Amino acid sequence: MKTTGNTIFISGGSAGIGLEIAKKFNAAGNKVIINGRNAERLEKALKMLDNAIAIQGDLSVEADRIRIAEDLKNNHPEVNIIVNNAGAAFGYLLSETTNAHEKAAIEMNTNYLAIIHFTELMLPHLLQKESAAIANVSSIAVFGSHKFLPTYGATKAALHSYTVALRMTYEERKNLQVYEIYPPLVNTEFSAEIGGANGIPPSEVADEFFAALENNQFDVPVGETKKYAAAVAEAISKIS
């Protein structure tokens, strides 16, 4: 797929991985539309981008999802790529909480259900484009759980399953490509409480996604995740 001349909507685009993706594609000659919940952070992010646009809103809220999708379709009809990057995660031990179900519900809504709904809202629009893409940001957690993120991994595994099914559903529609980005631990504010300072820079995720889009590489493991993805691929090849 071309990597210039696109109009890209990035949820969670005011910081971290989302902002680095915005910077990378903006610098390559794409129009960028970033989304986030915090107006101040969005304004700060816009100062790092050239002629970008911000749409404030919380995609985990149904009314906001509908409003943002309508805004994009009516006011920015050139949008042809959406990056579902916004996420939620709680770091805790199951032995030290009595409300794991509440944390899990928030994570599942933000990381899975909201993405399905927003994608449904945007799909008819994207399918009309000559060239379009959907990119879902999952995680290395797809390949295994972690005791300090006991419910987060399940939400990303669910997102992975949905992304694969979405890709299979539209594989005959050559104008729509479906990507999945698997970051490992990344040094962002989002991952600070689980040791994010030891992670890779978010710009590495953006660089890998950019290269994948250029080469039509639909699965995009990044950093340490490449080892797990390769092991899974090898295991599948032995039984297929």
C-alpha positions in Angstrom: 0.0 0.0 0.0 1.2 3.5 -0.6 2.7 5.3 2.3 2.1 8.9 1.2 -1.0 10.9 0.2 -3.2 9.0 2.7 -5.5 10.5 5.4 -5.0 8.6 8.6 -7.1 8.6 11.8 -5.2 7.5 14.9 -7.0 6.9 18.1 -4.9 7.6 21.2 -2.8 9.8 19.0 -1.8 12.5 21.5 1.0 10.5 23.1 3.1 7.4 23.0 2.8 4.9 20.1 -0.1 6.8 18.6 1.8 10.1 18.5 4.9 8.5 17.0 2.8 6.9 14.3 1.3 10.3 13.6 4.7 11.9 13.4 6.0 9.2 11.0 3.2 9.4 8.6 2.8 13.1 8.8 6.5 13.6 7.9 6.0 11.2 4.9 3.3 13.4 3.4 0.1 12.1 4.8 -2.7 14.0 6.4 -3.1 13.0 10.0 -6.1 13.2 12.3 -5.4 12.4 15.9 -7.9 11.5 18.6 -7.6 11.6 22.4 -9.6 12.3 25.5 -7.5 15.2 26.8 -7.8 18.5 24.9 -4.6 19.9 26.4 -2.6 16.9 25.3 -4.1 17.0 21.8 -3.1 20.7 21.4 0.4 19.9 22.6 0.6 17.0 20.1 -0.6 19.2 17.2 2.3 21.5 17.7 4.6 18.6 16.8 2.7 17.9 13.5 2.3 19.7 10.2 -1.3 20.7 9.4 -2.8 17.9 11.5 -6.3 17.8 12.9 -7.5 16.7 16.3 -10.8 15.2 17.3 -11.4 15.1 21.0 -13.4 12.2 22.4 -13.4 8.9 24.3 -13.8 6.0 21.9 -14.7 3.7 24.9 -18.0 5.7 25.1 -20.6 4.7 22.5 -21.9 8.2 21.9 -18.4 9.5 21.3 -17.6 6.7 18.9 -20.7 7.5 16.8 -20.0 11.2 16.9 -16.3 10.8 15.9 -17.2 8.4 13.0 -19.8 10.8 11.7 -17.3 13.7 12.0 -14.8 11.7 10.0 -17.2 10.7 7.3 -18.9 14.1 6.9 -16.0 16.5 7.5 -13.0 14.4 6.5 -14.3 12.0 3.8 -10.8 11.5 2.4 -10.0 9.3 5.4 -8.7 5.9 4.1 -6.7 4.5 7.0 -7.8 4.1 10.6 -5.4 3.0 13.4 -7.1 1.6 16.4 -4.5 2.4 19.0 -6.2 3.7 22.1 -6.2 1.2 24.9 -6.6 0.6 28.6 -4.5 -1.5 31.0 -4.4 -2.1 34.7 -1.3 -3.4 36.4 -2.2 -5.3 39.6 -2.0 -8.7 41.3 -5.1 -10.9 41.5 -4.2 -11.7 45.1 -4.4 -8.0 46.1 -7.7 -6.9 44.6 -11.4 -7.6 44.9 -12.5 -5.8 41.8 -10.6 -7.6 39.0 -13.9 -8.0 37.1 -14.4 -4.2 37.1 -10.9 -3.6 35.7 -11.4 -6.4 33.2 -14.6 -4.9 32.0 -13.0 -1.5 31.3 -10.1 -3.2 29.5 -12.4 -5.4 27.4 -14.6 -2.5 26.5 -11.7 -0.2 25.4 -9.4 -2.8 23.9 -12.0 -5.0 22.1 -15.7 -4.1 22.0 -15.1 -0.4 21.3 -12.8 -1.2 18.4 -15.3 -3.6 16.9 -18.0 -1.0 17.0 -15.9 1.8 15.7 -14.7 -0.4 12.9 -18.2 -1.3 12.0 -19.1 2.4 11.9 -16.2 3.1 9.5 -16.2 0.0 7.3 -18.8 1.1 4.7 -16.9 4.3 4.2 -13.5 2.6 3.9 -14.8 0.0 1.5 -15.7 2.7 -1.0 -12.1 3.9 -1.2 -9.7 2.8 -3.9 -7.2 1.9 -1.2 -7.9 1.7 2.5 -6.5 0.0 5.6 -7.5 -0.8 9.2 -4.6 -1.3 11.7 -5.3 -2.7 15.1 -2.6 -2.3 17.8 -2.6 -5.5 19.9 0.4 -6.5 22.0 3.0 -9.1 22.8 0.5 -10.1 25.5 -1.4 -11.9 22.7 1.2 -14.7 23.2 0.9 -15.1 26.9 -0.4 -13.6 30.2 1.6 -11.8 32.9 0.7 -11.9 36.6 1.0 -8.1 36.8 -1.4 -7.7 33.8 -3.8 -10.5 34.6 -6.8 -9.4 32.5 -5.2 -7.2 29.9 -3.7 -10.0 27.8 -7.1 -11.6 27.3 -8.5 -8.4 25.8 -5.6 -8.3 23.3 -6.0 -12.0 22.5 -9.6 -11.2 21.7 -8.6 -8.3 19.5 -6.2 -10.5 17.7 -8.9 -13.1 17.0 -11.2 -10.4 15.7 -8.5 -8.9 13.5 -7.7 -12.2 11.9 -11.4 -12.8 11.2 -11.8 -9.3 9.8 -8.8 -9.9 7.5 -10.2 -13.2 6.3 -13.7 -11.7 5.7 -12.4 -9.0 3.4 -9.4 -10.8 1.8 -11.1 -10.8 -1.6 -11.6 -7.0 -1.4 -8.2 -5.9 -2.6 -8.9 -2.3 -1.7 -9.1 -3.0 2.0 -6.1 -4.3 4.0 -6.2 -5.3 7.6 -3.0 -5.0 9.8 -2.2 -6.0 13.3 0.7 -4.4 15.2 2.2 -6.3 18.1 4.3 -4.0 20.3 6.4 -5.5 23.2 7.0 -3.4 26.3 7.3 0.2 25.1 8.7 3.2 26.9 5.6 5.3 27.2 3.6 6.9 30.0 0.9 4.2 29.4 3.3 1.5 30.4 5.2 3.4 33.1 3.7 1.4 36.0 4.8 -2.0 34.6 8.4 -1.0 33.9 8.0 0.8 30.6 11.3 2.7 31.1 13.0 -0.6 30.1 11.0 -0.9 26.9 11.7 0.1 23.3 11.1 3.6 22.1 7.6 4.1 20.6 9.2 5.4 17.4 10.4 1.9 16.7 6.8 0.7 16.6 5.9 3.5 14.1 8.9 2.7 11.9 7.9 -1.0 11.8 4.3 -0.2 10.9 5.4 2.2 8.2 7.6 -0.4 6.6 4.9 -3.1 6.9 2.4 -0.8 5.1 4.9 -0.2 2.4 5.4 -3.9 1.9 1.9 -5.2 2.5 3.0 -7.1 5.5 -0.2 -7.5 7.5 1.2 -9.0 10.7 3.6 -6.5 12.3 5.5 -8.0 15.3 7.9 -5.4 16.8 11.1 -6.0 18.8 10.9 -9.0 21.2 7.5 -10.0 19.8 9.2 -11.2 16.6 10.6 -14.2 18.5 7.1 -15.3 19.7 5.5 -14.7 16.3 8.2 -16.7 14.6 7.8 -19.6 17.0 4.0 -19.7 16.5 4.5 -19.6 12.7 6.9 -22.5 12.8 4.6 -24.5 15.0 1.7 -23.9 12.6 3.8 -24.9 9.6 4.5 -28.3 11.2 0.9 -29.2 11.7 -0.5 -27.7 8.5 
